[in-house]
Amino acid sequence: MPVALVTGANRGLGLETVRQLLERGYDVHATYRTDAGGLELIDSDRLSTHQADVRDMTALQGVMRAVGDRLDVLFNNAGVSDGRWASIEEVDFDVVSEVLEINAISPVRVTQLALPLLQKSGFGKVVMISSLMASIDDCASGKSYAYRASKTALNMFTVAMKNELVEQNISLLIVHPGWVETDMGGPRAPVQAVDSVRGILERLEEQTLAMSGRFVEYTGRPLPW
Ligand SMILES: NC(=O)c1ccc[n+]([C@@H]2O[C@H](COP(=O)([O-])OP(=O)(O)OC[C@H]3O[C@@H](n4cnc5c(N)ncnc54)[C@H](OP(=O)(O)O)[C@@H]3O)[C@@H](O)[C@H]2O)c1
């Protein structure tokens, strides 16, 4: 059985990722910050749930011990939106720091802790759930300061670690899930989580070492940096 770990899996895209990985025969480890939420409704002996804030090194070390000695796929999914400030004068820097910590730094922390387990896979894969809002080329409308900057930083962290990880047979996929109807995406979003995750898992299956560091939409469309 392939083994996967999904962060922020109690609702939204993370929860749907857990469901589809179980359907595909994975053993799934799912983390949640405070409330197990939708994970409690899944009845599968291949699902293990763990409480961990992605900023909490000690909790994450416990998760890695529970996963065991091998991990095939890591989904860095947990993320937050920002203050949607109307103007630069209104930006709250405490919120900026929190968004950068959760969206940009924490996926690197989780990946660092998972490396020994991913190495044991023989061909480990890491999925970074990024966003088109990371794209500097696509930033015509501006605003969403902290969210955009956090995902751009996540993309750069990922590309910067690519060479080292490819030497360890670990491939990195940076993916924009689309504008998806979740708590974050809101009710007007045109893409359903089930379709977004199906696409992301197709991208995961086709992912090779040579593709490591690519930035694509869930459909496979390459995105501008
Ligand atoms: N929906 C979209 O349109 C869209 C578009 C582009 C990218 N994305 C990205 O897709 C990912 C999933 O988003 P979503 O739409 O599913 O959002 P969501 O419904 O708001 O879910 C976010 C998840 O992340 C978890 N999380 C947040 N901060 C955390 C922390 N410090 N530690 C652990 N878990 C934490 C949340 O846990 P709690 O329940 O405890 O808050 C929740 O489970 C995010 O990285 C987001 O940036 C989404």
PDBQT file of the ligand as one rigid body, heavy atoms in Angstrom, charges set to zero:
ROOT
HETATM    1  N1  LIG A 301     -10.180  27.236  -2.404  1.00  0.00    +0.000 N 
HETATM    2  C1  LIG A 301      -9.505  27.878  -3.335  1.00  0.00    +0.000 C 
HETATM    3  O1  LIG A 301     -10.102  28.497  -4.244  1.00  0.00    +0.000 OA
HETATM    4  C2  LIG A 301      -7.997  27.828  -3.329  1.00  0.00    +0.000 A 
HETATM    5  C3  LIG A 301      -7.323  28.422  -4.431  1.00  0.00    +0.000 A 
HETATM    6  C4  LIG A 301      -5.943  28.376  -4.467  1.00  0.00    +0.000 A 
HETATM    7  C5  LIG A 301      -5.245  27.733  -3.453  1.00  0.00    +0.000 A 
HETATM    8  N2  LIG A 301      -5.908  27.180  -2.396  1.00  0.00    +0.000 N 
HETATM    9  C6  LIG A 301      -5.108  26.524  -1.349  1.00  0.00    +0.000 C 
HETATM   10  O2  LIG A 301      -5.611  25.227  -1.116  1.00  0.00    +0.000 OA
HETATM   11  C7  LIG A 301      -5.311  24.844   0.223  1.00  0.00    +0.000 C 
HETATM   12  C8  LIG A 301      -6.585  24.332   0.894  1.00  0.00    +0.000 C 
HETATM   13  O3  LIG A 301      -7.530  25.394   0.880  1.00  0.00    +0.000 OA
HETATM   14  P1  LIG A 301      -9.113  25.193   1.076  1.00  0.00    +0.000 P 
HETATM   15  O4  LIG A 301      -9.775  25.930  -0.027  1.00  0.00    +0.000 OA
HETATM   16  O5  LIG A 301      -9.428  23.773   1.311  1.00  0.00    +0.000 OA
HETATM   17  O6  LIG A 301      -9.305  26.080   2.406  1.00  0.00    +0.000 OA
HETATM   18  P2  LIG A 301     -10.152  25.840   3.734  1.00  0.00    +0.000 P 
HETATM   19  O7  LIG A 301     -11.440  25.173   3.409  1.00  0.00    +0.000 OA
HETATM   20  O8  LIG A 301     -10.152  27.164   4.403  1.00  0.00    +0.000 OA
HETATM   21  O9  LIG A 301      -9.254  24.785   4.566  1.00  0.00    +0.000 OA
HETATM   22  C9  LIG A 301      -7.980  25.152   5.027  1.00  0.00    +0.000 C 
HETATM   23  C10 LIG A 301      -7.454  24.012   5.871  1.00  0.00    +0.000 C 
HETATM   24  O10 LIG A 301      -6.127  24.372   6.328  1.00  0.00    +0.000 OA
HETATM   25  C11 LIG A 301      -6.101  24.166   7.737  1.00  0.00    +0.000 C 
HETATM   26  N3  LIG A 301      -5.139  25.009   8.424  1.00  0.00    +0.000 N 
HETATM   27  C12 LIG A 301      -5.038  26.356   8.389  1.00  0.00    +0.000 A 
HETATM   28  N4  LIG A 301      -4.036  26.777   9.190  1.00  0.00    +0.000 NA
HETATM   29  C13 LIG A 301      -3.509  25.669   9.760  1.00  0.00    +0.000 A 
HETATM   30  C14 LIG A 301      -2.481  25.439  10.683  1.00  0.00    +0.000 A 
HETATM   31  N5  LIG A 301      -1.761  26.454  11.215  1.00  0.00    +0.000 N 
HETATM   32  N6  LIG A 301      -2.183  24.165  11.046  1.00  0.00    +0.000 NA
HETATM   33  C15 LIG A 301      -2.888  23.140  10.535  1.00  0.00    +0.000 A 
HETATM   34  N7  LIG A 301      -3.903  23.281   9.652  1.00  0.00    +0.000 NA
HETATM   35  C16 LIG A 301      -4.215  24.537   9.280  1.00  0.00    +0.000 A 
HETATM   36  C17 LIG A 301      -7.529  24.466   8.201  1.00  0.00    +0.000 C 
HETATM   37  O11 LIG A 301      -7.723  23.966   9.514  1.00  0.00    +0.000 OA
HETATM   38  P3  LIG A 301      -8.813  24.641  10.522  1.00  0.00    +0.000 P 
HETATM   39  O12 LIG A 301     -10.133  23.998  10.188  1.00  0.00    +0.000 OA
HETATM   40  O13 LIG A 301      -8.298  24.283  11.868  1.00  0.00    +0.000 OA
HETATM   41  O14 LIG A 301      -8.804  26.122  10.265  1.00  0.00    +0.000 OA
HETATM   42  C18 LIG A 301      -8.309  23.741   7.113  1.00  0.00    +0.000 C 
HETATM   43  O15 LIG A 301      -8.350  22.359   7.371  1.00  0.00    +0.000 OA
HETATM   44  C19 LIG A 301      -4.718  26.078   0.908  1.00  0.00    +0.000 C 
HETATM   45  O16 LIG A 301      -3.312  25.969   0.929  1.00  0.00    +0.000 OA
HETATM   46  C20 LIG A 301      -5.151  27.206  -0.011  1.00  0.00    +0.000 C 
HETATM   47  O17 LIG A 301      -4.274  28.317   0.063  1.00  0.00    +0.000 OA
HETATM   48  C21 LIG A 301      -7.271  27.204  -2.320  1.00  0.00    +0.000 A 
ENDROOT
TORSDOF 0
